[in-house]
Amino acid sequence: MQTPHQSALQRHFFRYASHYSATIALAIPVMFTQIGHMIVQITDNIMVGRIGTVPLAASSFGHNVFIAGLLFCIGFSAAMTPFVGAASGKGDIAETASWLKNGFIANVVMGILVTALMAIVGFFLENMGQNPDVVSLARPFYFLMIASIPPVMLFQSLKQFSEGVGNTRVAAIITIQEIIINIGLNYVLINGKLGFPALGITGSGIATFVARCSMITTFALIFRWSDFYAPYRAALREARVDRARILRYVRLGVPLGGQTILEVAAFAMGAIMMGWLGATELAAHQIAMGAAALTFMGATGISAAATIRVSQFYGAGDRASMRSAGFAASHVVLTYMTLTALAFILLRHIIPTIYVKDPAVIAMAASLLMIAALFQLFDGIQTVMLGTLRALADAQAPTIIAFVAYVLVSLPISYCAAFLWGWREIGIWAGYLAGLIVASTFFYVRFYRRSRMIPLIHGK
């Protein structure tokens, strides 16, 4: 005989069951895509590191200066998915194609502007307190990296469009191509194989540039010939450049790019503060953060799936399904992050040994992984709920929340706990945890309220 409690649990499960399976199906290819990008970065570091410490330092320096511009552009391009998703949810192919054309224009222009700005920054690398030998090697690498921003924005336009119409598989397949081309060209150009000169770190930059150009080339060919995209190709020919839509896109894209920068900046400042404590602390931090970043890729896949499904139900005017899809994504990410948290706890003394043999670093990294296990849960919730708000084209309030959480809460607590309260490395991670708790709580509340009140396109 069922108890009332069991019956309520069953009703709750069946209410979300279809959303669970659909969210996971969309999320898995995005997870693979994100992890693939990390593999490219890791293999770059490994292959450059084999030719010397200075080239590795130059690669790291150039990448760290460049990454802020790239992440802003990627965040900006994410505006494509909610607009396309809402149009797709209405079944309006013409509007979907219109958003592709106008979002594409906005992405290209923004990519060119950021590339120009980053190019100017490249002439001031000597003023950033680095070793002259490092700067000398880093400059050509840096300029090759910023030259890859326009092709990345072209790729992101088609990727985010495809996600908006519910296709996350194509980008995952192209990621395999990126990994193969990048590793192959790194081997040939860094070391001088197959008759090519040994170009060192510059060869790594060329490999990255070519791999990123190949991604948009392949995606463009798939878009041109695939039957899946045929209706959108036909509608795209009739779509007009719409200044009002471009401005709407920019108004959403700029805050989305800003949100990305705020969180990355907070974690980067934490790493800088960790360096003030010492080399052991910084090494332990890098190990624990690397593990957390890898598992976080799964959460970003679930977040992308949440954006797709919530935006499509929003466009269809189905409030109940829109809310259920958002909350179901939060359940999925909590389950996933709980499993990764348990892995961190159980393997906390083993994971660091993959990187180092120093007992002091291993012990410190193990203690940080315990905190990482806890903040995994809040990190997962904040990125998924931010994805649901993105689906509703809600950007300004979440950007304010991100500023408060990461700049006004996380950084001051990290500093005070580490240096004033004497918690050292644990204190810096306590600040991370506090910021993520604030962000996840307010993003969740924001979606709960916003999804109840926002006017629906079809008013259902």
N, C-alpha and C positions, 0 to 999 in steps of 0.2 A: 504493500500500500504506500502511495506517495504521500510524503508530508508536504505541507504548504511551502516549506522552504525549498524542498527538492523541485516542486512544480515551478516556483519562481525562477530557480536556476535554469531549468530547462527552457522556459519561455525566453529568458535572457539569452541563452545560447542560440536558440533557433532564430531569434531576432537578428543576431549578428553573423550567423554561420556562413551565409552566402558572401557577406562582406569580407570575412576572414580569408576565404579561399581566393576571391578575386583580388584582394590586396596583395596576398603573397605571390600570386601568379604575375602580377605587374611588377612587384618589388624585386624578384629574384634577378631578372636581367639587369636592372639598374644597379643592384649590389655588385654583380659581376663587372659591370662597366666601371664602377668606382674603384673596386679592388684592382682592376686592370690598370687604371691610371696610377695607382700606388706602386704596382709592380714595375711600371716604367720608370718611376722616380727612384725606386730602390735599386734597380739594375743600373741606372745611370750612375748612382753614387758608388756602387760596387766596382763598376768597370773603370770609372775615373780614378777611384781610390787606389787601384792597382798600379797606376803610373806615378803615384807620389802624393805626399801630404799637401804640398802647395797647390797642385791642380785640384785636389778634393776641396781644399779651403776656398779656392777661387770659384769652383762650381757652386758650393754652398752659399758663398757671398752673393754671387750673381743671381742665383735662384731666389734668395731671401729678399733681395731688392725688387726683383721682377714680380714675385708672387702676389703682392698686394694688387697690382694692376690687373693681373689675370683673374684673380678671385672676384674683383669688382665686376669685371666684364661677364664672368659666368653667372654671378648673381643677377646682373642686369638682364641677361638673356632669359632668365627663368620667368620673366613676365610673360613670355610667349605661351607657356602651358595653361595658365588659368583662362586667358582670353580664348585660346583655341579650344580648351576643354569645355567652356561654357557654350560656345557656338556648336561644338560637336554634340553636346548634350541636347541641344535644341533640334539637332538633325539638319542644321543649316550649313550646307557645304559651301555655298557662296560666301557666307560670313567667315567661315573657317579659313578659306583661301585668302580672303581680304586681310585677316589678321596675320597670315603667313607673309604676305607681300609687305605690309606696312611694318610688321615687327622685324622683318628681314632688313628693311631700310634703316630702322632705328638701330639695330644691332651693328650693322656695317659702319654707320656713322660713328657710333660710340666706340667701336673697335679702333677706328682710325684716330679719333681724338685721344684715346688712352695711349695708343702706340706713340703718337707724337709727343705726348706729355712724358712718357717713360723714356723716350729717346733723349729728351732734354736732360732728364735726370742722369742718363748715362754719361754725360760730360762732366759730372760732378762726383764721380765715384771716389776720386782721390780725397775728397773732403769728408769721407765717412770713417776716418780713423783706422783704415786697414793698411796692412803691409803693402808697400809698393809692388812687390813681386806678385802678390795676390791680385791686386787691381789690374796689373798689366795683363795677366792671363784671363781675368774675369771679363774685361771689356768686350772683346769680340764674341765671347759666349753670351754675354748679356744682350748684345744687339741682335744676335740670332734668335734668342728667346723672345724678345719683344716683337721681332718680325713675324713670329708665329701667332700673335694675337689676332690679326685679321682672319687667317684661316680657321682659327679656333671659333671665332664669332660666326663665321659661315656655317661651320659644323654645328655649333650650338643652336643656330636658327632651325635647322632641319631636325636636330635631336629633340629640342623642346616642342616643336610642332608635332613630331611623331608621338611623343609622350602625351600631348594634349588629345590626340585622337585615339589613344590607347595602345600604341605600338611601342613597346620598350625593347623589343628583341633586336632591331636593326643595329642600334648603337652598340649593343653588347657584342654582336658579331664583328663589327668594325673595330672594336677594342682589341680583339685577337690579332687583327691585321696590324694595329698600331704597335702592339708588343713585339711581334715578329720583326717588323721593319726596323723598329728602334734598336732592338738587341743586335740584329744583323749589321746595321750600319754602324752602330757603336763599335762593334768588334773590328770592322774593316777600317773605319776612319780614325778611331783613336789609336790603334796599334799599327796602322799602315799595312794592311793585307791586300791581296789580289791586285798588286801593282799600284795601289794608292799610297800617297805619302802619309806618314804618321802625324796626325794633326792634333793629337792630345785632346784637351778639353774643347777646343774649337770643333773637332770632329764630333764630339758629343752634342754640341749645339746644332751642327748641321743635321745630325741624325734626328734630333727632336723636331727640327723645322720640317724636314722631309716627311717624317711620320705624320705630323699634324696636317700637312698639305694633302697627304694621301687619304686621310680620313674624310675630308670634305669632298675630295674627288670621287671616292667610292660611294659616299652617301648621295652625291648628286646623280651618279649613274643609276643607283638603285631607285631614287625618286623618279628619274626619267623613264625607266623601263618597267618598274614593278606594277603589276595590276592593282595592288593595294592602293597605290597613290593615284591611279588613273582619274577618279572623280575630282580629286583636288587639282590635278594638272589642268583639266578642262576648265574648272572654275577659275583657276589662277590667271588664265588668259583674259578673262573678263574683269578681273579685279582691278580696281583703280587705286592710285595713290591717294590716301585720305589723311590730310594734315591733322584732323581732329583725332583720328585713331593713333597716329604716331605720337601725338602729345600725350594721350592717355597711356600709351605704352611707356613713354619716358617717365611719366609721373609715378607709375608703379615700379618700373625697372630701377630707377635711381635709389629709392629706399631699400629695395631688395639687395642691391649691390652693397649699400651701406651696412645692412644687417650682417652680411658676410664679413665685411672688414672689421666690424666692432668685435665679434667673437674671436676672430683670428688675432686681432691686436691684443686682446686681453690675455690670450694664451701665450702669445709671443712675449709680452711684457713679463709674464710669470717666468718664462724660460730665462729672460735676462736677469731677473731677480735671483733665480736659482744659481746662475753663474756667479753672482756676488758672494754666495755662500761657499763655493768651492767646486773643484773639478769632480769630486766624488758625487756631490749632490747633483750636479748638472748631468753627469753620466746616468745616474739612477733615474733622474727625471726623463731623460730622452728615451730610456728603455720603457718605462711605464707609459709615457705618452704615446710612444710608437704602438704599443699593444692596444691602447685605448682608441687611437686613431684608426687602426685596422678594423676593429669591431664596430666602430662608428660608421664605417662605410655601409654596413648592413642597415643601420638606422636611417641613413640618407636614402637608401632604396625604398624603405617603407614610407618615408616622408614624400618621396616623389609619387609613389602609388596613391597616397592620401590626396595629394594635390590633384592628380588626374581624376579620381573618382568623385571627390567632393565638387570639383568644378563642373564635371559632367552632370551630376544630379542638380547642381545649382542652375545650370543652363536649361535642364529639363523642367525646372520648377517643382522638383520633388523634395520638399523640405525634410520629410521624415527620413528618406534614404540618404539625403545629404548629411544629416546629423549622424545617422547610424554609421555611415562610411567613415566619417571622421573619428568617432569614438572607437569603432572597430580597429582602426589603424593604431590607436593608442594602446589597445589591448595586445595587438600583435607585437608592437615594439617593446612593450613591457615584458612579454614572454621571452622574446629574443634577448633582450638586455639582461634579464634575470639569468638566463643560461650562460651568457658570456661572463656575468658577474661571478657565478659559481665557478666557472673555469679559471678566472683570475685568482679566486680564493684558494682553490685546490692546487693550482700550478704556480703560485706566486714565487716559490723558491726555484722553480725549474725554468720559467720563461726568461729570467735574466741571464741564465747560463748560456743561452743561445748567442748572446752578445759578448759577454765578458767572463773572466775567471776570477776577478777580484772579489774576495769575500765581502769586503765592506760595501762595494757597489751592489752586489747581489742582495745583501741584507736590507739595504736602504730601498732598493727598487721593490723588494717584496712588501715592505711596509707601505709604499706608495700604491702598489697594486691593490692593497686592501681598500684604500680610499677610492681608487678608480672603480672598484667593484660597486661601491655605493653610488658614485656619481654617474655610472653608466645608466642607471635607471632614469635619473633626471635629465641627462643629456639626450636620451632617446625620446622622452616625452617632449622636451622643448623643440627638437627638430621636427617631429611629426606634427605637433600642434602648430608650429610655424608654417608647415606645409599646408595645413588646412586653412589657415588664414590667408596664405598666398592664393589659394583656390578661390577665395571670395574677393580677391583683389584688394585685400586689406593690408596696407603696408605702412602707413604713417604711424599709427599707434604701436604696432609691433616694433618699429624702429626705435621709438621712445623707450619701450620696455627693454629692448636689447641694450640701449645706452645706459639705462639705470642699472640693469642687472650686471653688465660686464665692466662698465667704467666706474659707476658710483658705488657698487657693492663688491664685486669680485676683486678688483685691483686694490682698493684700500684695505680690505680684510686680509688679502694675501700679504701685503706689506706689514701691516700691524702685527698680524699673527706670527710672521716669520722673524721680524727684526725688533719689535717692541715687546711682544709677549714671550719670545724665546722659543717658539715652536719650530723654527727653522724650515726645513723642506716640507714638513707636515703642514705648517702654517700656510705656505703658498698654495698647496692643494686644498686646504680648507677654504681658501678664498674662491678657488674654482668651484668647489661644491656649493658654496653659498650663492654664487652668481647663477649657477644652473638651477638651483632650487627656486630662486626668484623668477627666472625666465620661464621655467616649465610651469610654475603655478599661474603666472599671469597670462601666459599664452593659452593655457587650458581654459581659464575663466573667460578670456576674451572670445575664444571660439564658442564656448557654451552660450554666452550672451549674444554674440554677433549672429550666430547661426539661427537663433530664435527670432531675431528682430529684422534681419536684412530682407528688404523686399525681393521677392523672387521674380525671375524674368517672365515666367508664365503664371505666377501667382497661385500655384497650387498649395 
